[in-house]
Amino acid sequence: MLFDRVKSLDHILESAKTRGLKRQLGAFDLTMLGIGAIIGTGIFVLTSVAAEKAGPGMMYSFIIAGFICALAALVYSEIAAIVPVAGSAYTYSYAVFGELIAWMVGWALILEYAVAAAAVAVGWSGYINGFLHEIGYGLPLALTAGPRDTIVLADGTTSAGGFNLLAFLVSLFVTFLLIIGTAKSARFTTVLVIVKIIALTVFIVLALPTVNAINFEPMLPNGWGTPASGVGVLGAAASIFFAYIGFDAVSTAAEETRNPNRNVPIGLIGSLGICTIFYLIVAYAAVGAVGAQPGGELSQSKEPLAFVLRAAGYPAVGNWVASAAIIALPSVVLMMIYGQTRVLFTMSRDGLMPKSFSHIHVRFHTPYVVTLITGIAVALFAAMFPVAMLADVSNSGTLFAFFMVALSVMVLRRREPDRHRPFRTPALWAVGPLAMAGCFLLFISLGWGTIQLFLYWAAAGLVIYFSYARKRSIIGKEHADG
């Protein structure tokens, strides 16, 4: 039977107790980790991608993506409080739908976390390469972008990149930080979160007074968009969705959290709420200050917020915001790699991934083997592919996982109505279906090319599951022995 390997919630909780990670994070740590994971390439870099797809209508895109993420956060909070262990959507699916679906969700989460980390690293490299160029120490152009990316030369012509060296190096640096310890990483992230919030606040204060209503016309140059087109308001929402993901990475830290039943919902909802307010104001200020028509200067910039401030007459502050992005964006890479390693750690603990993935360092108490492997993979992705492509592929995995989490919470509410729920999703039978519908809408708005890549990835996952993982599954062996 394909769907007979269901791991009970009690079994999951007991397994985490006997082979768990050290609990060392509080509510503030989780909120900072959440903000650190959310505020990053989405707002600092993908603003230009959204402008190219939707023009000023990207304002609506931010609202749509934020609303869908808010619904997802509400359902995530309920099941994360019930099952405060590592693994996120993978673990939840294992408890509700069984091993095959759990494997596919875990496989999709690789797209979410590892590919997202690479996208953020590429976004960071765009800022630092621009900064180095400004001060006269720019790298050779071939080392500023991957072979699938496009470089605009001084004479206006374009050329393919070669190897994104700085994106590669920052990924390896963050991997080292994660290996030496979670608590150290959390403190490092808190400092960088403060830097990012200050930078966005300065941007808002300076850009808002320059807003001109004429810059919002026409509001919808590409319309609302159609399924699989990848353009218009919905196409931009599907891309800018990347700006909000990361809050769910808080749930992957549940097994390392003190009092997770209370602190995980606070971290999930608190971080998303703070970031949503910032995003809407920043997007409004950026569009109103310089305009955002497709093909315009904002849509072509690799450092859009710095570009807006320079165009508004604040070149020095624009350079400072670019510097803040350079300093702070590595925190997002850190949180994404962190989330990926905890999912793979849990899959290894279940026998679905190599046993070495769940080895914990004696001194640092971190899963160092899987962290190193993930970091190297992220570094290579970042060196080879452009940010827009990486972000959309990452979103496809995220949307699938969010869809399954919403469905899991509703099924579990029916199946085990008497189970203790430290946090209950309000109006679940409205919130859950709306979250699922929103995820499906954004998924089909990513564009046919991205959808095809996701389907190829899913097919590869099924092959690996039936040829490797299913035979080594711990729960599968338990069922056979029983």
Summary of the structure (lengths in Angstrom):
residues: 482
radius of gyration: 21.4
end to end distance: 15.3
largest distance: 72.3
contacts: 1942
relative contact order: 0.21
helix: 73%
strand: 2%
